Amino acid sequence: MTVTRRRNITVVCVVAALIVLNIWRWMPVTKVSAERAEKLSTAFRLEDFEVRALPADKQLPLSRDLFRPKNIPLAKPAVKVVPNIIREPPAKSPEELALDSAQAEFAQIRCVGVSVRDKRIQAYILNGGDPLLVTTGDKVGSRFVVEKIVSDGVVLRDPITGVGGQIAVSGK
C-alpha cells in the first residue's frame, strides 16, 4: 500500500469513529436509571420559586429598604475658629501710586490713525476724548512721550515709571 492510501484509510476510520460516538452521545434514552431519576427529582421545581407571604399577624417589620443606600453618620472634622480680624491692606508706596495712575492714564489713550506727509509721520491720538496730532518726541497727556510711530500704531512710554507700550490703530 502506498502512503497516501494508508493515510486515506486512517482518516476514514477516524471520521467513522467520530460519527458513531456522536450518534451514541445524542441518542435518546428510553429507560431512566434509578440514579438519573433521583438526580431529576432533586432538581429545581416551579414551586421552589413561588413567593409565599406570611399571614398579616406573623409578618416581621421591614428593617431596611434594599433600594436605598445606607445612611452612615459621618464624623465632622473639628473646625478651628479663627477670630475675624479686619485688616487693612498695607499702604501703597508713592512709586506704586505713580505706577497705578500711569497705567490708568495709558489705558485711556487711543490711536485713531497714522498719516505720512512729505516724509513726516504723524499720528492722530485721542487722550480721554481730547484729540491730538503728534510726531516722534511729542508729549501725550502729562507724562507719556511718543517714542516711535509705525504704520499700525504708536509706541508711548512714561520716562519716570516706565509704563507704556504700543497702541494699535483702532479707528475710534
Sequence and secondary structure as in RCSB ss.txt:
>XXXX:A:sequence
MTVTRRRNITVVCVVAALIVLNIWRWMPVTKVSAERAEKLSTAFRLEDFEVRALPADKQLPLSRDLFRPKNIPLA
KPAVKVVPNIIREPPAKSPEELALDSAQAEFAQIRCVGVSVRDKRIQAYILNGGDPLLVTTGDKVGSRFVVEKIV
SDGVVLRDPITGVGGQIAVSGK
>XXXX:A:secstr
  HHHHHHHHHHHHHHHHHHHHHHHHS  SS  HHHHHHHHTS  GGGG      GGG       TTS       
                  HHHHHHHHHHHHHHTEEEEEEEEETTEEEEEEEETTEEEEE TT EETTTEEEEEEE
TTEEEEE TTT  EEEEEB   
